[in-house]
Amino acid sequence: MGKPTGFLEYAREVPERRPVEERVRDFFEIELPFAEERVRPQAARCMDCGVPFCHSACPLENLIPDWNDMAWRGRWPEAVRLLHSTNNFPEITGRVCPAPCEASCVLAINQPAVTIKQIEKFIAEKAWREGWVRPTPPTARTGKRVAVVGSGPAGLAAAQQLNRAGHTVEVFEKADRIGGLLRYGIPDFKLEKHILDRRLEQLAAEGVRFHTRACVGENVPVEDLRREFDAILLAGGAGQPRDLKVPGRHLQGVHFAMEFLTQQNRRNAGDWIDPGEEILATGRRVVIIGGGDTGADCLGTCHRQQAASVVQLEIMPEPPRERAPETPWPLWPRQLRIESSHEEGGERLWSVATLELLGDEHGRVRALRATRVGPPPSFAPIAGSEFVLEADLVLLAMGFTGPVREGLLEQLKPELDERGNVRTDGRYMTSLEGVFAAGDMRRGQSLVVWAIREGREAARAMDRWLRERAG
């Protein structure tokens, strides 16, 4: 807890955001710094609530009341230690997590919740500024070698935990840079990549080895990993995007969201983009199909590329402005969320299904034919509600259906579950002895905090298995 009467004395505050007209001209993070003299009273609002429901809502089971108390008292080194005891990358989750902990904060029953996410971010950033985040290599090596396939949050968390346990860890990433979703899936205005790079430098200094452009199942044979490593962790994510199966899907100018987002992140990193393969919203009428986080990321990127107009379509009905009665506290609420990208402009249309993409004589998309639909699960079209939206660029942001099957999974042949994800037992082990899985590849599309938790738990299970085999 913080100050016993803090929740009565202080109102909830969050950092200001840069003005819209300024931030849409660049890809820097949108939030302004949150001063320590403002953070400490926010931590003081943490109540002596008896049962901290924020714990049960946080996939990482962060020790939230404990580090809030340390923050209120200004005992920052202790706050940093507590924060890192459950979370390998708090400076990242403090930026990109939707904060389910705040939805379950006891104070949120009848008042604005404690600003848990912002306090977490401040503690993490203070640790970096003060030089308290240092490499922590193991004191001894076990002689066991572990291969981690995929360098997203699950793979990186597992790699750090396994390395610190004394195992020799090598991470294989198919892209040209380490980071997976954190590198190429999240726009820089939400997560500037130097934040990721400094953490990767820590992992490398601790002894983790990274291999880029190393696609297991293609230029890195699966059998080599099976032969050369004592254990393998599959942490490749849920990279198979959900497609739109309507007439006109083949038209030029129709792209998956991740193609669009990845290309802009590469552009921000200084990479050369082949003009013939560029996906740009500049001056175009853009339609984004999908109303989730990925769709919002596309929306913010379109604003920064100066699109002529942007419309975001969602098949689900518009959520209520306040917490829906069927999701009472402490459940994650069903309610309308206004992301920073929505503040910047664009139009959102709800209960809309796409029927057809229309093209011009050159084979490029020119419009989208859609219809209003009824509620789930049938989403029945409403008679007479069809309409046409002009579009020069259509971005598909409808989520992911599971891991990519070609290559690694096709050759390794682990057992899959009914949803097409890699099936594991209670030890995170797949149907193949010594091969484990964690993160989105195992549980399906989810949050960064879930990926980190799974990476940590899989690492614990792998460490136990390796030591049992060593006798």
Helices and strands as residue ranges (DSSP letters): H 6-9, H 20-23, H 36-44, H 53-57, H 64-73, H 76-84, H 90-96, H 100-103, G 106-109, H 116-129, E 145-149, H 153-164, E 168-172, H 181-184, H 193-206, E 209-211, H 222-228, E 231-234, E 240-241, E 254-256, H 257-268, G 275-277, E 285-289, H 293-304, E 309-314, H 340-343, E 347-350, E 352-359, E 365-372, E 387-390, E 393-396, E 400-402, H 408-412, E 435-437, H 440-443, H 448-470
